[in-house]
Amino acid sequence: MSKQTAVKEMVLCALFVALTVVLSQIAIPVQPVPVNLATLSVMLAGGVLGAKNGAVSQAVYVLMGAIGLPVFSSFSGGIGIVAGPTGGYIIGYIAAAWLIGLLASRCGGKVWQLALIMAAGEALCYLLGTAWFMFSTGTGLLESLLLCVVPFLLGDAAKIAVASLLVPALNRALGLRKKVGAA
């Protein structure tokens, strides 16, 4: 990899960290999980940066918040947020970006394929987040799903639609690989 390519990758990762920070603040503060646009950035990071760099961008975001920078929803931060009941969803950003990047690199970049891939990434984030929520609160599966997943399905479907349309356009605009998110 050339030095120019490495610098471009670092800059793009940093841009997606910043995008996640900004979109995390566009929120409706409901309990126990705030509604925000962060997962839109997660989907875009995976689809544009690929598995490795998409995951790296989200890992940097999580680490920034864990050390106390106010990057999470409502300008919160600290290890208590990551270790708290909703921390599994935040950790799930890393896994979701990785999965989306991995699968997107193997598809032809059609919008419907990207939508399915992003739904899979969102499902992985739901799985990790809900499992941690259940573990940390002692709440049962049905109640956890009703609190932490069901209220978000419609909004997340809209984010999936937007992201699956934006990824091919962003890849073209940024002059990235023909196959979306190729490693």
N, C-alpha and C positions, 0 to 999 in steps of 0.2 A: 504494500500500500504506500502510495506516495505521501509526502509530507502535506501537500495541498489537500489530498483526499482526507487525511486524518484531521486536519484543521476544519474542513467542511463538516465532517461528522461531529466533531466536538461542538461546533457552533450550532448545528441543528439540534443536537441533544440539549444544549443550553436553552435554545429557543423553546423546546417542548417542555422543559422544566418550568420556564417562565410562563408558558401558556397554561400549564396545570395550576400554577400558583394563582394566576389571574382568574381562571375559570372556577377555581375552588371558592372564590369570594362571591361569585354570582350565585347566591344561595337563598333558600327559604329555610330558616332555622326551625325545623320540626324535630321532635324527639321520637325515638332515640337516634335516628340517623338523619342528618340534614340533607335536604334536596339541593344539589348543586350541579354545575356543569363539568366537574372534574373528569368524569368518565368520558366525556366527549374528547378531551385532550388525550386521555389514555388510548382511546381507539385510534385517534389520528397518529399518535406517536408510534404505535405498533404498525399501522398501515403504511406510514411514510418512512420511518426509520428502520423497520425490520425488527426481527426478534431481539437480537443482542442490544442494539442501540435504543430501541423502544423501551426495553427493560431497564437499561442503564439510566435513561432519562427519568423514569419513574422511581428507580431506586435512589437517585440523587434527591428527588423531591421528598421522598419519605425520610431520608437521612437528614435533610434540612429541617424538616418538621420535628423529627425525633430529638435533635439537639436544641430545640427550643425556638427556632425561627418561626415567626407567625405566618406560616404558609398554608395551613389547613383552613377549613371552613371557618368563617367568622374571625379570621386572623388569629387562630389559635395555633399552638405548637407545644412541643414537649413530649417526652417519652410516655407520659401518662395518657396522652391521646392515642398513641400507637398501641400501648399495652391495654388500653381501656376497651369497653364493650364494642366500639365501632372500629377499632384498630385493624381488625381482620379485613375489612373492606379496603382500607388504605393500603395495607400490605398486598391485597389482591390486585391493586393497580399494576404492580410489577409483573405478576403472573399473567394478567390479562393482556398487557402490552406485548409480552413475550409470545403468548399463544397467538394473538392476532398477527404479529409480525411473521411468525413461523408459517402459519396457514396461508397468509396473504402471499407469501413468496412462492407458494405452490399453486396459486390459482391464476386464471387469466385476467383477473382484474375487473371482471364484470360486476356491475353494481349489486346484483342479487347475490353473487358469490361473496362479495365483501360484506353484505348485510348478514349473511349466515355466519361468516367468520367472526364478525363483531358481536353477534348474539352469543356465540360460543365463548368469546372472551368475557363478555358481561356475565354469562352463566358461571364461569370460573371465579370471577370476582364475588358473585353472590354466594357461591359454595364456600369459599374461604371465609368470607365475612360472616356468613350466617353460622358456620361451624364455630368460629371464635366467639361470636355473640352468645351462642348457646352455652359454650364452655364457661365464659367469663361471668355470665349472669344466672346460669342455672335454669334458663327459660327453655321450654320444650320446643320441638320442631315447628309445630303448627303455629304457635303464638309468635315465634321468631320470624317465620315467613310472613305472617300477617303484619308484623311491625316493620320488618326490615327489607322485604322484597316486594310484596304486592303493591304497596303505595308507589313504587318506583317504576313499575313495568311500563306504563304508558309513556312517561317521560323518557325512559331509557330507549324505548322503541323509536321515539322521535330522534334521539341522539344517534342511534344506529343508522337511521335513514340519512341524516345530515352527514355523518362521518363517511358512509359508504359512497356518497356523492362527492365529497370533498377530497378523499384520498387520491383518486386518479388525477384530479385537477391539480392538486398540490404536487404530486410527483412530476407531472408535466411541467408545471411552473418552475419547480426547483431543478429541473433537468436530471431527475433521478432515474433509476433503472426502469426499464420497460415493464418488467414484471413487478407488480406492487410489492414493496417491502422485501425484495430479494436480499439475501444475506451477502 
